[in-house]
Amino acid sequence: MTKLRDVIWGDVTNVMDGDTFNIHITHVGRLNRLTYNEYERIRIARLDAPELPSAYGFLAKRQLKHQLKGRHVKCVIHSRDRFGRLICTVE
């Protein structure tokens, strides 16, 4: 399976848990191979946060929300998982 290297930029609209958030896409890379929805759910690559509803899961969500909520981010897309989330490196 070939990994993607498509790039999208957008505003973080909601943090779901310690490693997943929603984005409103405002720009896409002109060399992207695929098309994307206006809103996408992003799972941060190589990050495995504790699950909700554990205490550490809530702490991880709060920390990610503090770092990303309302920010404009760049996402380099690696793949899409079985839940439909984009697996991305976030800058």
DSSP file (Angstrom, degrees, kcal/mol; ACC not computed):
  #  RESIDUE AA STRUCTURE BP1 BP2  ACC     N-H-->O    O-->H-N    N-H-->O    O-->H-N    TCO  KAPPA ALPHA  PHI   PSI    X-CA   Y-CA   Z-CA
    1    1 A M              0   0    0      0, 0.0     2,-0.4     0, 0.0     0, 0.0   0.000 360.0 360.0 360.0 125.0    0.0    0.0    0.0
    2    2 A T        -     0   0    0      1,-0.1     2,-0.2    77,-0.0     0, 0.0  -0.632 360.0-128.3 -80.2 131.8    1.4    3.4   -1.0
    3    3 A K        -     0   0    0     -2,-0.4    76,-0.2     1,-0.1     2,-0.1  -0.548  20.7-123.0 -79.4 145.9    1.3    6.0    1.6
    4    4 A L        -     0   0    0     74,-2.2    -1,-0.1    -2,-0.2    28,-0.0  -0.401  20.3-172.5 -77.4 161.1   -0.2    9.4    0.7
    5    5 A R        +     0   0    0     -2,-0.1    73,-0.1     2,-0.0    -1,-0.1  -0.036  35.1 143.9-140.2  28.3    1.6   12.6    1.1
    6    6 A D        -     0   0    0     71,-0.4    71,-3.0    70,-0.1     2,-0.4  -0.302  38.0-144.2 -63.8 156.2   -1.3   14.9    0.4
    7    7 A V  E     +A   76   0A   0     69,-0.2    22,-2.8    22,-0.0     2,-0.3  -0.985  19.4 177.1-129.8 136.3   -1.5   18.1    2.4
    8    8 A I  E     -AB  75  28A   0     67,-2.2    67,-3.2    -2,-0.4     2,-0.4  -0.962  11.1-157.7-132.1 153.5   -4.4   20.1    3.7
    9    9 A W  E     +AB  74  27A   0     18,-2.6    17,-2.5    -2,-0.3    18,-1.8  -0.960  29.7 127.9-125.7 147.3   -4.7   23.2    5.8
   10   10 A G  E     -AB  73  25A   0     63,-2.1    63,-3.0    -2,-0.4     2,-0.4  -0.994  52.5 -74.4-178.2-178.5   -7.6   24.3    8.0
   11   11 A D  E     -AB  72  24A   0     13,-2.1    13,-2.8    -2,-0.3     2,-0.4  -0.815  41.0-122.7-100.1 131.5   -9.1   25.4   11.3
   12   12 A V  E     + B   0  23A   0     59,-2.6    58,-1.4    -2,-0.4    11,-0.3  -0.592  32.2 175.7 -72.0 124.7   -9.5   23.0   14.2
   13   13 A T  E     +     0   0A   0      9,-2.0     2,-0.3    -2,-0.4    -1,-0.2   0.723  60.2   3.5-103.6 -27.8  -13.2   23.0   15.1
   14   14 A N  E     - B   0  22A   0      8,-1.0     8,-3.1    54,-0.0     2,-0.6  -0.973  56.3-137.8-161.4 142.0  -13.4   20.4   17.8
   15   15 A V  E     - B   0  21A   0     -2,-0.3     6,-0.3     6,-0.2     3,-0.1  -0.929  15.7-175.1-104.9 123.5  -11.2   18.1   19.8
   16   16 A M  E     -     0   0A   0      4,-2.0     2,-0.2    -2,-0.6     5,-0.2   0.891  63.0 -35.4 -85.6 -44.2  -12.6   14.6   20.2
   17   17 A D  E >  S- B   0  20A   0      3,-1.6     3,-0.6    44,-0.1    -1,-0.2  -0.794  86.8 -55.7-158.8-160.6  -10.0   13.0   22.5
   18   18 A G  T 3  S+     0   0    0     32,-0.4    33,-0.1    -2,-0.2     3,-0.1   0.571 132.5  21.2 -74.0  -8.0   -6.3   13.1   23.1
   19   19 A D  T 3  S+     0   0    0      1,-0.1    25,-2.5    30,-0.1     2,-0.4   0.263 112.7  70.7-140.4  13.7   -5.3   12.2   19.6
   20   20 A T  E <   +BC  17  43A   0     -3,-0.6    -4,-2.0    23,-0.2    -3,-1.6  -0.997  47.9 159.3-138.8 137.4   -8.3   13.0   17.4
   21   21 A F  E     -BC  15  42A   0     21,-2.3    21,-3.6    -2,-0.4     2,-0.3  -0.958  33.7-114.1-148.7 166.5   -9.8   16.3   16.2
   22   22 A N  E     -BC  14  41A   0     -8,-3.1    -9,-2.0    -2,-0.3    -8,-1.0  -0.793  27.9-163.2-103.6 148.3  -12.1   17.8   13.5
   23   23 A I  E     -BC  12  40A   0     17,-2.6    17,-2.0    -2,-0.3     2,-0.7  -0.984  19.6-143.0-133.5 141.9  -10.9   20.3   10.9
   24   24 A H  E     -BC  11  39A   0    -13,-2.8   -13,-2.1    -2,-0.4     2,-0.3  -0.927  33.9-133.7 -98.8 111.5  -12.6   22.7    8.6
   25   25 A I  E     +B   10   0A   0     13,-2.9   -15,-0.3    -2,-0.7     3,-0.1  -0.499  35.5 166.2 -74.8 127.4  -10.4   22.5    5.5
   26   26 A T  E     +     0   0A   0    -17,-2.5     2,-0.3     1,-0.3   -16,-0.2   0.651  66.5  20.1-110.4 -25.6   -9.6   25.9    4.0
   27   27 A H  E     -B    9   0A   0    -18,-1.8   -18,-2.6     2,-0.0     2,-0.3  -0.991  60.5-161.1-144.6 149.9   -6.8   25.0    1.6
   28   28 A V  E     -B    8   0A   0     -2,-0.3   -20,-0.2   -20,-0.2     2,-0.1  -0.953  34.7 -97.2-129.0 152.2   -5.6   21.8   -0.2
   29   29 A G    >   -     0   0    0    -22,-2.8     3,-1.5    -2,-0.3   -22,-0.0  -0.427  25.9-135.2 -66.5 138.6   -2.2   21.0   -1.8
   30   30 A R  T 3  S+     0   0    0      1,-0.3    -1,-0.1    -2,-0.1   -24,-0.0   0.689 105.4  50.9 -71.8 -16.0   -2.2   21.5   -5.5
   31   31 A L  T 3  S+     0   0    0    -24,-0.1    -1,-0.3     2,-0.0    -2,-0.1   0.265  80.1 136.7-101.7  10.6   -0.4   18.2   -6.0
   32   32 A N    <   -     0   0    0     -3,-1.5   -26,-0.0   -25,-0.1    -4,-0.0  -0.253  46.0-152.7 -58.5 143.6   -2.9   16.2   -3.9
   33   33 A R  S    S+     0   0    0      2,-0.0     2,-0.2     0, 0.0    -1,-0.1   0.724  74.6  40.8 -88.9 -24.9   -3.9   12.9   -5.3
   34   34 A L  S    S-     0   0    0      0, 0.0     2,-0.3     0, 0.0    -2,-0.0  -0.728  77.4-119.7-120.1 168.2   -7.3   12.6   -3.6
   35   35 A T        -     0   0    0     -2,-0.2     2,-0.3    -7,-0.0    -2,-0.0  -0.773  27.0-154.4-105.6 157.1  -10.2   15.0   -2.8
   36   36 A Y        -     0   0    0     -2,-0.3     4,-0.1     1,-0.0     2,-0.0  -0.897  18.5-104.6-132.0 156.7  -11.4   15.7    0.7
   37   37 A N        -     0   0    0     -2,-0.3   -12,-0.2     2,-0.1     3,-0.1  -0.301  36.0-110.4 -72.5 162.7  -14.6   16.8    2.4
   38   38 A E  S    S+     0   0    0      1,-0.2   -13,-2.9   -14,-0.1     2,-0.4   0.865 110.7  34.8 -62.0 -35.7  -15.0   20.3    3.7
   39   39 A Y  E    S+C   24   0A   0    -15,-0.2     2,-0.3   -17,-0.0   -15,-0.2  -0.975  76.8 175.3-120.0 134.6  -14.8   18.9    7.2
   40   40 A E  E     -C   23   0A   0    -17,-2.0   -17,-2.6    -2,-0.4     2,-0.5  -0.960  29.6-124.7-136.0 154.4  -12.6   15.9    8.1
   41   41 A R  E     -C   22   0A   0     -2,-0.3    45,-2.8    43,-0.3     2,-0.4  -0.885  29.3-156.0 -99.5 130.7  -11.7   14.0   11.3
   42   42 A I  E     -Cd  21  86A   0    -21,-3.6   -21,-2.3    -2,-0.5     2,-0.5  -0.895  11.5-164.3-112.0 132.3   -8.0   13.8   11.9
   43   43 A R  E     -Cd  20  87A   0     43,-3.2    45,-2.2    -2,-0.4     2,-0.3  -0.980  31.0-120.7-111.5 125.8   -6.1   11.2   14.0
   44   44 A I  E >   - d   0  88A   0    -25,-2.5     3,-1.2    -2,-0.5    45,-0.2  -0.492  30.0-118.9 -71.8 124.8   -2.6   12.3   14.8
   45   45 A A  T 3  S+     0   0    0     43,-3.6    45,-0.2    -2,-0.3    -1,-0.1  -0.298  90.1   9.2 -63.4 143.6   -0.1    9.8   13.4
   46   46 A R  T 3  S+     0   0    0      1,-0.2     2,-0.4    43,-0.1    -1,-0.2   0.712 100.7 113.5  60.0  25.3    2.2    8.0   15.9
   47   47 A L    <   -     0   0    0     -3,-1.2     2,-0.5   -28,-0.1    -1,-0.2  -0.993  40.4-177.8-126.8 125.6    0.3    9.3   18.9
   48   48 A D        -     0   0    0     -2,-0.4     3,-0.1    -3,-0.1   -29,-0.0  -0.812  12.7-173.1-124.7  89.9   -1.6    6.9   21.1
   49   49 A A        -     0   0    0     -2,-0.5   -30,-0.1     1,-0.1     8,-0.1  -0.431  36.2 -89.1 -80.3 155.0   -3.4    8.8   23.8
   50   50 A P        -     0   0    0      0, 0.0   -32,-0.4     0, 0.0     2,-0.1  -0.309  51.9-107.0 -59.7 147.9   -5.3    7.1   26.7
   51   51 A E    >   -     0   0    0    -34,-0.1     3,-1.5    -3,-0.1     6,-0.5  -0.450  42.2 -83.2 -80.3 149.0   -8.9    6.4   25.9
   52   52 A L  T 3  S+     0   0    0      1,-0.3     3,-0.1     5,-0.2    -1,-0.1  -0.607 105.5  38.0 -73.9 147.2  -11.9    8.3   27.3
   53   53 A P  T 3  S+     0   0    0      0, 0.0    -1,-0.3     0, 0.0     5,-0.1  -0.842  91.7 102.8 -99.3  26.8  -13.5    8.0   29.9
   54   54 A S  S <> S-     0   0    0     -3,-1.5     4,-2.1     1,-0.1     5,-0.2  -0.277  81.0-115.1 -65.9 157.4  -10.3    7.3   31.9
   55   55 A A  H  > S+     0   0    0      1,-0.2     4,-1.9     2,-0.2     5,-0.1   0.897 119.2  48.8 -59.8 -41.0   -8.9   10.2   34.0
   56   56 A Y  H  > S+     0   0    0      1,-0.2     4,-2.5     2,-0.2    -1,-0.2   0.820 106.6  57.6 -69.9 -29.4   -5.7   10.2   31.8
   57   57 A G  H  > S+     0   0    0     -6,-0.5     4,-2.2     2,-0.2    -5,-0.2   0.915 107.4  46.4 -64.4 -43.4   -7.9   10.2   28.7
   58   58 A F  H  X S+     0   0    0     -4,-2.1     4,-2.4    -7,-0.2    -2,-0.2   0.880 112.2  51.4 -65.5 -38.2   -9.7   13.4   29.9
   59   59 A L  H  X S+     0   0    0     -4,-1.9     4,-2.2     2,-0.2    -2,-0.2   0.918 110.1  48.8 -64.6 -43.3   -6.3   15.0   30.7
   60   60 A A  H  X S+     0   0    0     -4,-2.5     4,-2.4     2,-0.2    -2,-0.2   0.904 111.8  49.4 -63.3 -41.5   -4.9   14.1   27.2
   61   61 A K  H  X S+     0   0    0     -4,-2.2     4,-2.7     1,-0.2    -2,-0.2   0.926 110.5  50.1 -62.6 -45.1   -8.1   15.6   25.6
   62   62 A R  H  X S+     0   0    0     -4,-2.4     4,-2.2     1,-0.2    -2,-0.2   0.895 111.3  49.1 -61.3 -40.5   -7.7   18.8   27.7
   63   63 A Q  H  X S+     0   0    0     -4,-2.2     4,-1.8     2,-0.2    -1,-0.2   0.925 112.7  46.3 -66.4 -44.6   -4.1   19.2   26.7
   64   64 A L  H  X S+     0   0    0     -4,-2.4     4,-2.5     1,-0.2     5,-0.4   0.900 111.8  52.2 -65.2 -39.3   -4.7   18.6   23.0
   65   65 A K  H  X S+     0   0    0     -4,-2.7     4,-2.0     1,-0.2    -1,-0.2   0.912 108.1  51.4 -61.3 -42.5   -7.7   21.1   23.1
   66   66 A H  H  < S+     0   0    0     -4,-2.2    -1,-0.2     1,-0.2    -2,-0.2   0.876 115.6  42.4 -61.2 -37.6   -5.4   23.7   24.7
   67   67 A Q  H  < S+     0   0    0     -4,-1.8    -2,-0.2    -5,-0.1    -1,-0.2   0.826 130.3  18.3 -78.8 -33.1   -2.8   23.2   22.0
   68   68 A L  H >< S+     0   0    0     -4,-2.5     3,-2.8    -5,-0.1   -56,-0.4   0.746  78.8 119.9-117.1 -27.2   -5.1   23.1   18.9
   69   69 A K  T 3< S+     0   0    0     -4,-2.0   -56,-0.1    -5,-0.4     3,-0.1  -0.183  95.2   0.2 -55.1 123.5   -8.6   24.5   19.4
   70   70 A G  T 3  S+     0   0    0    -58,-1.4    -1,-0.3     1,-0.3     2,-0.2   0.419 102.9 129.5  81.5  -0.6   -9.2   27.3   17.1
   71   71 A R    <   -     0   0    0     -3,-2.8   -59,-2.6   -60,-0.1     2,-0.6  -0.511  61.0-123.7 -87.9 155.5   -5.8   27.1   15.5
   72   72 A H  E     -A   11   0A   0    -61,-0.2     2,-0.3    -2,-0.2   -61,-0.2  -0.879  41.4-178.5 -95.1 121.9   -5.0   26.9   11.8
   73   73 A V  E     -A   10   0A   0    -63,-3.0   -63,-2.1    -2,-0.6     2,-0.5  -0.844  28.5-132.6-126.6 158.9   -2.9   23.8   11.1
   74   74 A K  E     -A    9   0A   0     -2,-0.3    17,-3.3   -65,-0.2     2,-0.5  -0.931  22.8-163.4-106.8 132.6   -1.2   21.9    8.3
   75   75 A C  E     -AE   8  90A   0    -67,-3.2   -67,-2.2    -2,-0.5     2,-0.7  -0.974   9.8-157.4-121.6 122.3   -1.9   18.2    8.0
   76   76 A V  E     -AE   7  89A   0     13,-2.8    13,-2.3    -2,-0.5     2,-0.4  -0.886  26.1-136.9 -96.2 117.9    0.3   15.9    6.0
   77   77 A I  E     + E   0  88A   0    -71,-3.0   -71,-0.4    -2,-0.7    11,-0.2  -0.604  31.1 171.6 -87.5 130.0   -1.9   12.9    5.2
   78   78 A H  E     -     0   0A   0      9,-3.4   -74,-2.2     1,-0.4     2,-0.3   0.792  63.6 -45.6 -98.6 -41.5   -0.5    9.4    5.5
   79   79 A S  E     - E   0  87A   0      8,-1.2     8,-3.1   -76,-0.2     2,-0.4  -0.950  51.9 -97.4-171.0-176.6   -3.7    7.3    5.1
   80   80 A R  E     - E   0  86A   0     -2,-0.3     6,-0.2     6,-0.2     5,-0.0  -0.995  38.1-138.6-122.6 132.0   -7.3    6.9    6.0
   81   81 A D    >   -     0   0    0      4,-2.6     3,-2.0    -2,-0.4     6,-0.0  -0.205  32.7 -91.9 -85.6 179.6   -8.2    4.4    8.8
   82   82 A R  T 3  S+     0   0    0      1,-0.3    -1,-0.1     2,-0.1    -2,-0.0   0.645 125.9  56.7 -67.1 -14.5  -11.1    1.9    8.9
   83   83 A F  T 3  S-     0   0    0      2,-0.1    -1,-0.3     0, 0.0     3,-0.1   0.412 120.2-107.4 -94.3   0.0  -13.2    4.6   10.8
   84   84 A G  S <  S+     0   0    0     -3,-2.0   -43,-0.3     1,-0.3     2,-0.2   0.452  73.7 138.8  89.5   1.0  -12.8    7.1    8.0
   85   85 A R        -     0   0    0    -45,-0.1    -4,-2.6   -43,-0.1     2,-0.5  -0.510  56.2-119.4 -78.4 147.6  -10.4    9.3    9.9
   86   86 A L  E     -dE  42  80A   0    -45,-2.8   -43,-3.2    -6,-0.2     2,-0.7  -0.758  20.2-141.8 -83.4 128.5   -7.4   10.8    8.1
   87   87 A I  E     +dE  43  79A   0     -8,-3.1    -9,-3.4    -2,-0.5    -8,-1.2  -0.841  39.0 166.3 -91.9 117.9   -4.1    9.7    9.7
   88   88 A C  E     -dE  44  77A   0    -45,-2.2   -43,-3.6    -2,-0.7     2,-0.5  -0.919  47.0-127.3-137.7 153.4   -1.9   12.8    9.6
   89   89 A T  E     - E   0  76A   0    -13,-2.3   -13,-2.8    -2,-0.3     2,-0.5  -0.895  40.0-145.1 -90.3 131.3    1.3   14.4   10.9
   90   90 A V  E       E   0  75A   0     -2,-0.5   -15,-0.2   -15,-0.2   -46,-0.0  -0.872 360.0 360.0-110.4 131.0    0.1   17.8   12.2
   91   91 A E              0   0    0    -17,-3.3   -16,-0.2    -2,-0.5    -1,-0.1   0.339 360.0 360.0-121.4 360.0    2.2   21.0   11.9
